[in-house]
Amino acid sequence: MKNVLWFLLGLVGGFVAAHFLNKDPRGAEVLADIDARIDEFVDRIGEAYRVEEARRSSTGDAPAA
């Protein structure tokens, strides 16, 4: 239970820190850059997934369930 409390405290602290960081113009720029990098990463992962799905559907290599 103590670990859950520390986790929640860290989570709330992170949100508070991000809120204060976002108020500063330089901080907002840093957060926007991080957001853009995350979006780029997610787009690449999604594209790789779609390519793999297309490859598997064209060759008939369905994963064993």
C-alpha positions in Angstrom: 0.0 0.0 0.0 2.9 2.3 0.7 4.3 1.8 -2.8 0.9 2.8 -4.3 0.9 6.0 -2.2 4.4 6.8 -3.5 3.4 6.1 -7.1 0.3 8.3 -6.8 2.4 11.1 -5.1 4.9 10.9 -8.0 2.2 11.0 -10.6 0.5 14.0 -9.1 3.9 15.7 -8.6 4.7 15.1 -12.3 1.4 16.7 -13.4 1.9 19.7 -11.2 5.5 20.1 -12.5 4.3 19.9 -16.1 1.6 22.4 -15.4 4.1 24.9 -14.0 6.5 24.1 -16.9 3.8 24.8 -19.4 3.1 28.3 -18.0 6.6 29.4 -19.0 7.0 30.1 -22.8 10.3 28.1 -22.9 8.8 25.3 -21.0 5.8 25.2 -23.3 8.2 24.9 -26.2 10.0 22.0 -24.6 6.7 20.2 -23.9 5.5 20.9 -27.5 8.8 19.3 -28.7 8.3 16.3 -26.5 4.7 16.0 -27.7 5.9 16.1 -31.4 8.5 13.5 -30.8 5.9 11.2 -29.1 3.5 11.7 -32.0 6.3 10.9 -34.5 7.1 7.7 -32.6 3.5 6.6 -32.4 3.1 7.2 -36.1 6.2 5.1 -36.9 5.0 2.3 -34.7 1.5 2.4 -36.3 3.0 2.4 -39.8 5.3 -0.5 -39.0 2.3 -2.4 -37.6 0.2 -1.8 -40.7 3.1 -2.9 -43.0 3.5 -6.1 -41.0 -0.2 -6.8 -41.0 -0.2 -6.3 -44.8 2.8 -8.6 -45.2 1.2 -11.3 -43.1 -2.2 -11.1 -44.8 -0.6 -11.3 -48.3 1.6 -14.3 -47.4 -1.0 -16.1 -45.2 1.3 -16.1 -42.2 -1.3 -15.8 -39.5 0.1 -15.9 -36.0 -0.8 -19.1 -34.0 -3.3 -18.4 -31.3 
